Amino acid sequence: VGAIGTLQALDMLAADPSTETIVLISKPPSPAVAERVLEAAVLAGKRVIACLLGAAMAPRDGVELATNLYQAARLAASDASRWKGISAEDLPRLRLRDGQRQVRGLFCGGTLRDEADLALGVTEGVIERDLIDFGDDRYTRGRAHPMIDPTLRNQALLEAGADPRVAVLLLDVILGYGAHADPAGALAPTLDEVQRRAAEGGRELAILAHIVGTERDPQSFAQQEAKLRAVGAHVFGSNYHAAVAAGLLLEAAAG
């Protein structure tokens, strides 16, 4: 609220001699809050990369601006080799039926959902999108966060598989301590069933995913990626690229 936690964290990191670069990531903030945070970033006296999704930010000394999470990561770690652009080979080939024009995004992370929405915004009026944050309060009252309990998202995936409008499923898979012990393993049977239902209806579906994590996480990035690919998912190096690919895929399929 009012960026209180962010401002406190900035002060702590500014005072930490081992911190060289600070990356600020935010859901769409109010203009007043964005201005307050950027003013504090300038005063931090360190390299600061700011990604305040959807905010109109004027350039200022000492702060590098990023429009999406992928760009922020590239600025912070330019040697991140698994983050790359999208080539035609990255996109599955889809044969769409009439009316099959929707990207259905089912997210555990609200910021990832917002980033995907901004990335797909350039297709407004051309491609339909329905992007849901299952970490929102209305989905977590009385139950664990979807990073821990995939039940609601799995149900929504099955519904998407039966929906004749859906052409692309867009997913995040989040690793780390406190998250599900095997999130891709928990998704895999549902993704199999989703594709079976779509095929029964004479439709093809593309599943595009991004894994938030590293090989040092307890779930193992490589193992999670392998499980997703085994059920036909296409795994991208960033959430931004997965969302852009969803738009490109539908545009290409529509001719």
N, C-alpha and C positions, 0 to 999 in steps of 0.2 A: 504494500500500500504506500503510494507516494515514493516508491523506490528506496524506502528506508534501509532494507537489507542490502541492496546494491551499493548504496552510498557508504554503508559501514564496511562492506567488503572492499570497496575501492580504497578507503582509508587504510585498512589493514595491509592490503597488497602494496600500496604506495610506500608503506613503512617497512616492508619486508625486503632485506637486502638481496635475497636469493631470487626475487621475482624480477624478470627483465621485461616481459611482455604481458599485458593484461588484455583479455578478450571479453568484451561486454556483449551479452546476448539477451534479447528481450522480446517478449510478445509485443504487439503494437501498443506503444505507450501514448499517453496524452501529450500534446505539444509542450505543456508546461513541465511535465516530468522529464521528457526527453531533453529539454534544455537544461534542467537542473543537473541531470546525469552527465551530460556532455561538458558542462562547466566544471564539474568535479573531475572529470577525466583529464581535462587540460591541466588542472592544478596537481594531478598525481605525479607529474614529473617523470613519467615513464612512457614507454611505447604503449599506446592504447589502440586497440582495434574495436570499433563499435559497430554492432549489427543490431539495430533497433528496428525490427521488421515493420515495414509500412510507414515509418516515420520520415518526414521531409527534413533532412539534416543538412545544414549549411556547413561547408568545410571550415575547419579551424585548426590552428597550429597544434601539433602533437597528437592528433587523433586521426587514425585512418578509418575511413568509412567503408562498410561492406553492406551490400543490399540483400545478401542471403547467407545462410550458414556455411555453404560451400566456399564462397568467396572469403569469408572470415577465416575459415580453416586454412585456406591456401595462403593468405597473408601471414598467418601465424606460423605456419609450418610449410614452407615452400618445397620441402623435400618429401612431402606425403605422396609417394608414388602411386598409391592405389586410387587416388582421386584424379580422375581424368575426364576428358570431354566425351561426348557421345558420338559414335560413328554409326553408320547404317547397320553394321554388323551387330550392334548392341540391341537392335530392335527386333522383336519377334514379328513374323508376318501374320497378319490377321485377315480373315475373310469375314466381314461383318454383314449382318442381316439388316434389313430396313428397321430403323428405330433404335439400333444398337449404337448409341452415341455418348454414353456416359462413362466418366471416370468415377469410380466409387473408392474413396479413400477412407480407410479404417485405421485410425492412429491411436497409439498409447500416449504419445507426446503431443501436447497442445501446441508447442512452438513449431514442431515439425509439421503439424496440420496447417498452421498459419503460413509457414514458408511455402508449402505445396500450393496453397490457395493463391498466394501472390504469383508463383511461377506459372500457374495455369490461367491467371487472370488475363493474360494477353490473348487467350483464345475465346474471350467473352463473346457469346452469341454464335459461336461456331461449335464448341464442344460443351456438353453438359458436365457439371461436376457436383458431387455430393460428398463432402469431406467431413468426417465425424471424429471428434476427440473423445475417446472413451475414458480419458482421465478427467473429464469435466465433472463438476460436482454432481450433476444430475445422474451420472452413471456410477458414481462411487459411494453414494449414501448407503450405508449398511453393508458394503462389500469392499473387498480389497481392490486396490488399483489394478488396471489391466496389465501392467508390467508383471504383476504377481498372479492374477487370476484371469485367464484368457476366455472365460466362459461367455461373456456378453459379446465379445468381438467374434468368437467362433460362430455364435448364433447369427450374428449380422452377416458373416461371410456366407453362410448357407443361404440366407435370404437373398444375398446379392447374386449367388449362383443361379437362383431361380428367376431372377428379374430380367426380362427380355431387353431392358434398356442398357444394361451394364456391358461394357466392352473391356474395361481395364479395371483391375483391382490394384490399389496402391497401398502398401503396408510399411510400417516400421517394426523392427525387431530390436528390442533394447536389452543389452547385456549389462552385467555388473552385479555387485553384492547387493542383496535385497531384492533383485529381480527374480523371475521364474528360473528354476534351475536348468530348464531346457526349453526356451521359448519357441524355437523353430520346430523342435520335436512335438510340442503341443499344438502347433499350427498344421503340421504336415498332413495328418489324417483328414482334417477339415478341408484343406486345400485340394486334396485328392477328391473328396466328395463334391466339392464345389465344381470342379471341372467335369466330373461325371454327370452332374445334374445339367450343366450347360450343354454338354454333348448330347444328352437325351433330348434336349430342346432344339437340337440342330444348330447350336451356337458355339463359337470359339471365344475363349477368354484369355486375356494376357494378365499375368500376375507379376507386378513390378515391386521389388522390395529394397529396402535399405537397412543395413544392420548398424546400430549405434554401439560401438564397442571395439575391442582390440583382442589380440591373441592372449593378452595377459589377464583378461577377464575369466572368471571361473567357468563360464560356459564354452569358451574357446570360439573365437571368431570363425576359424576355418571349419570347425565341425558344424557350427550353425549355418554357415554358407552352404556347405555340402548338403545338409538336410533340405534346405530350401530349393536348391537346384535339382535335387533328386525328385521333387514333385513338380518340376516344370517352372519354378519361379525364376525370374531374371533379377539378379542382384546387382545393384548399382553402388558405386563408391560414395555417393552422397544422396541425401533425401532430395535436394534440389534437382540433381540430374535424373532421379527416378521420376519426379513430377514433370520435368521438361520432356522426358522420353514418353510419358503417357500422352502428352499433347501431340508430340510429333507422330506417334504411332497412329493415333486416331485421324490426324490430318492426312497421313500417307494412305491409310486404309480407305478413307473417303475419296481419295483421288483428287 
